[in-house]
Amino acid sequence: MSKYILIAAMAVVVFAYIIGGRVATQKCDIKIAEINASKQLTINKKIGEINEKTFNTGVYDIRNILRAKYTISE
């Protein structure tokens, strides 16, 4: 009878170890996803600061600016 109790206790320990490993892996994956999202947000903010004029002007405005700068002079 004590063999069965010992085997059951060992099975519970092994099961808890496996489940704990899976939970830890999922927490790590969530943390990595949050870090990547924050990095992407930082990159987008920097791009917005660098290209502020481009972000704030429409296609028509950009076309006029380029046409004024790069037309063939007569």
C-alpha positions in Angstrom: 0.0 0.0 0.0 2.8 2.4 0.8 4.4 1.7 -2.6 1.2 3.1 -4.3 1.2 6.2 -2.1 4.9 6.8 -2.9 4.4 6.3 -6.6 1.4 8.6 -6.6 3.4 11.3 -4.7 6.2 11.0 -7.2 3.7 11.3 -10.1 2.3 14.5 -8.5 5.8 15.9 -8.2 6.7 15.1 -11.8 3.3 16.5 -13.0 3.8 19.7 -11.1 7.4 20.1 -12.5 6.1 19.7 -16.1 3.2 22.1 -15.6 5.5 24.6 -13.9 7.9 24.5 -16.8 5.1 25.2 -19.2 3.8 28.1 -17.2 7.3 29.6 -17.0 7.7 29.3 -20.8 4.4 31.1 -21.4 5.4 33.9 -19.0 8.7 34.3 -20.8 7.0 34.4 -24.2 4.6 37.1 -22.9 7.5 39.1 -21.5 9.4 38.9 -24.8 6.3 40.0 -26.7 5.9 43.0 -24.5 9.6 44.0 -24.9 9.3 43.7 -28.7 6.1 45.8 -28.7 7.8 48.5 -26.6 10.8 48.5 -28.8 8.6 48.9 -31.9 6.8 51.8 -30.3 10.1 53.5 -29.5 11.2 53.0 -33.1 7.9 54.4 -34.5 8.3 57.5 -32.2 11.8 58.1 -33.4 10.8 57.8 -37.0 8.0 60.2 -36.3 10.3 62.7 -34.8 12.9 62.4 -37.6 10.3 62.6 -40.4 7.9 65.0 -38.7 7.6 67.2 -41.8 6.9 64.2 -44.0 4.3 62.8 -41.5 2.5 66.1 -41.2 2.3 66.9 -45.0 0.1 65.3 -47.5 1.1 63.7 -50.8 0.1 66.9 -52.7 2.4 69.1 -50.5 5.3 66.7 -50.9 4.8 66.6 -54.7 4.9 70.4 -54.8 8.0 70.6 -52.7 9.8 68.1 -54.9 8.7 69.8 -58.0 9.9 73.2 -56.8 13.3 71.8 -55.8 14.0 69.4 -58.7 12.6 70.9 -61.8 14.7 71.4 -64.9 15.6 75.1 -65.0 15.2 76.8 -68.4 
